[in-house]
Amino acid sequence: MKKLIFLALFSIALLTTENSNAQFKAGAGLAYGTDVSNIGFTLNAGYNFTENWAGEVDFSHFFRKDYVAFSALDFDANYVFDFGFYPIAGINMTFVNVDVPELDLGDWGSISGVSASTTEIGLNIGAGYNFYLNDALVLSPEMRYTLGGADYFRIGVKLMYVFE
């Protein structure tokens, strides 16, 4: 219990420490998922705690294909090198929803619809690169592999606005 309280207080201290390098960024992008075999959109938010360390939360939703919809929620940590490259490591939650409508087979009758959903937890590993278009806009191509209940590869690009 003492360790948990210490960890919580330490986390709050890190988040509330004033840092001249700290900056918040938010944006959107596009992604392609291999298991989905489809394109989707992403919503992204990040915070640079120091010049090199950043944390990001990303939500990806892939367009429905063959009655299946995928979404992913990522909590990642990035170490940004001086030249813009950053490795990605984090936790992933993948949401899969299958919704097959009722099928009419004509003279043979019909088959009732089927609906199912699941949530899988995994780990992200990957890499990205920050291209600063100007002081306020960052274009970041990324690729990541999610390991766990749902193993899949994603490649995408996001455009982030930097709030200072």
N, C-alpha and C positions, 0 to 999 in steps of 0.2 A: 504494500500500500504506500509506503514511504517513497519507493522508487517511482510509482505512478504520479504522486503529487509532485515530486522533484521534476519529472519529465514534463508535466503540464506547466509548471512554473517556468522551467527553462524554455519551453516552446513559446510561451507568452512573452518572455523577455526578448527572445530573438525577433518575434514579430513586431514588438513595440520599440525596439532600438532604432533610433534615428540614424539613417545611413544616407550619405549624399549620393550613393550609387543606386539606391532603391528606385525602381520604376515599375509601374503597373502597365500592362499592355493587354489589349483585347482585340479580337478579330474573328474572321471566318475563313473558310477555305473549302477545298475539294479533296476527296480521297477515293482511292480504289482499293477494294478488299478482295483478296484471292478466293476465300471460301464463298464469298457473296457473288463474286464475278460480276460486280456492278459498281457503279460510281455513287458517291454520296456527298453530303455536305458536312462541314465541321464548324463548331462554335468553340472558340478558344479564349482562355484567359490565363495570364501569367504574371508573375511577380519576380523581379530580380532582387534578391536579398543582398547580394554583393555584386561586384563587377563580374564575377565568374559564376556564381551559383544562382540558379533560377528554379522556381517551381511552377508547374503548369497544370491546369485542369482543362481537358478537352472532351467534348461530346461529339461523336460522329453518328450520323444516321444514314444508312444506305437505303436507296430506293428499293421498294418491294419488287422481288423477282421470283417467279414460279411459286407464288403464294407464301414466300418467306421474307420476313423483314428482320434486318440486323441493326442493332445500335450498340455503341460502345462508349463507356465512360472511363477516362484515363486520368490518373493522378501520377504525374511524372516529375522527376528531378533531372535537371540538366546542369552539366558543367560546361560553360561556354568558354572556349579558348579565345585568345586575343584575336585570332584571324577569323572568327565567326563560326567555326565548326563546334558542334556539341553532341556528345553521346546522350542517349535517352535511357533512363531506367525508371520503372514505376510499376504501379498496380493497375490492373484493368478489370472492368466488369463488362461482360458482353451479354446483351439481351437478345434472344432469338424468339421470334413469334411466327408460328406457322398457322395459316388460316385458309383451309381449303373449303370452298363453297359446296353446297349440295350439287350433285351431278345428276342430270336427267339422262337416263339411258334409253329413253323412248319405250319401246315394247318390253324391254327387260326391267323396267322399273326405274328406281333412282337410288343413289347412294347418299346418305345424309352427310352433312358437312362435318369437318373435323377441325378443331382448334387446339393448339398447344403452345406453351411458352416455357422458356427456361432461362436461367441466369447462370453464367459461368464466370468464375474468378480466375485471373491469370496474371502473369508478369510480362511487362513490356521491356524489350531491349531494342535499341535502334540508334539512329543518328539523324542529324539535321544540320542546316547551315543558315545563318542569318545574313541576308543581303539587305543592308540599310539603303533604302531608296532615297531617303532624306532623314532629317532628325526625328521625324514622327512616324514614318512608315517602314515596316520591316517585312520583307518577303522571305518566307522560310519553307523550302522544300524539305520533306522528311520521309523517312522510311522506318518502319518498325515491325518487329515480329512479336506476336503475343503467344506466350507459352502457357499452357494450363488446360482447363476443360475445353476451351475452344482455341485451337492452334491455327493461326492465320497470319498472313503478311499484308501490310498496308503500305501504300505509297501515296503521298499527297503533297499539297502545297497550301500554305495559309498566308494571309495578309493581315498583319497586326498593326494597330495604332498604338503608339507609345504615349502614355500620359506621364508627364514629369511634374 
